[in-house]
Amino acid sequence: MADYRLTDRKFSRQWRRSKVYTEREIRRLAKKRGLEFFVRKGSIHVTDPKTKQTVANFQAVAAVGEAAPDNERTRTLAALRFG
């Protein structure tokens, strides 16, 4: 299951930018507030059914350890840090 991070919060204070959410958590919070939830190409959009406005957007993030470092310096730092 993918993890998601908040990219845009327009009309709601329900979600925090620093937290990484699972799809299940986003679905539960949206349902709790009576909001619509849909997935589109690796991102999740939450909308208000009454006003048809987007409340929050979430983007999929790579899990820890999946991302490959780009250059030699970052590979060395990653090896020292997690090594």
TANOR-V580153 format. One record per residue. N is the residue number from 1. RES is the residue in one small letter. SS is DSSP state (H for helix, E for strand, - for the rest). Layout:
N|RES|SS / N|RES|SS
This chain:
1|m|- / 2|a|- / 3|d|E / 4|y|E / 5|r|E / 6|l|E / 7|t|E / 8|d|E / 9|r|E / 10|k|- / 11|f|- / 12|s|- / 13|r|- / 14|q|- / 15|w|- / 16|r|- / 17|r|- / 18|s|- / 19|k|- / 20|v|E / 21|y|E / 22|t|E / 23|e|H / 24|r|H / 25|e|H / 26|i|H / 27|r|H / 28|r|H / 29|l|H / 30|a|H / 31|k|H / 32|k|H / 33|r|H / 34|g|- / 35|l|- / 36|e|E / 37|f|E / 38|f|E / 39|v|E / 40|r|E / 41|k|- / 42|g|- / 43|s|E / 44|i|E / 45|h|E / 46|v|E / 47|t|E / 48|d|- / 49|p|- / 50|k|- / 51|t|- / 52|k|- / 53|q|- / 54|t|E / 55|v|E / 56|a|E / 57|n|E / 58|f|E / 59|q|E / 60|a|E / 61|v|E / 62|a|- / 63|a|- / 64|v|- / 65|g|- / 66|e|- / 67|a|- / 68|a|- / 69|p|- / 70|d|- / 71|n|- / 72|e|H / 73|r|H / 74|t|H / 75|r|H / 76|t|H / 77|l|H / 78|a|H / 79|a|H / 80|l|H / 81|r|H / 82|f|H / 83|g|-
